[in-house]
Amino acid sequence: MGDPVCVSVLALDPVLEAGAVAALRSCPDLAVVLPDEPGRVTVVIVDAVGPQELDLVRATRNATERPEVVLVATELTPADALHAIAAGARGLLRRREAGAERLARTVLAAAGGDCMVPPEMLARLLEQNADGVATGTRGAGGPGLSTRERAVLRLVADGRETGEIAQELSYSARTVVSVMHDITHRFRLRNRAHAVAYALRAGLL
């Protein structure tokens, strides 16, 4: 077993911060550090997801250590989720669903480079993009996704790891990695989270 993943918590409410810290400390694979200490993941806890909160996600993501960001919000709509992913969040949770086990799982997924959103929200994200436009509408002649790419990207959006995706779709892990590389290269995207946000916003899923 490797070293624990260092994670910090950033919340305006000290009670919420204390609760999140206690939950994270219950996972042996995580080590909680102070907000100003280097860590691989930062859990940001907010009430609503507005411009200020999105700026906070960006600022946290762009800190010196460039930690992955898991955003926990009291209210989280599909549009909020898209904007948060586009701002750099690697994991999303509603506060009422952020129990110790689920929060730890989301943090570990973020540390491993995967993007995780609430499963029941994924279907809604696939039905509409952040502007409320039904997916499936593309610009004339715009590039799309193949059936295989769409299947892989849907599972990435669901927070699945490469091995899990390969098993689910009966592909090799190498094929899954190749598919994601092709998507990010073709659309000039930074990473998996950016690929999911772009595909949902552009109506490619």
Disulfide bonds with the S-S distance in Angstrom:
none
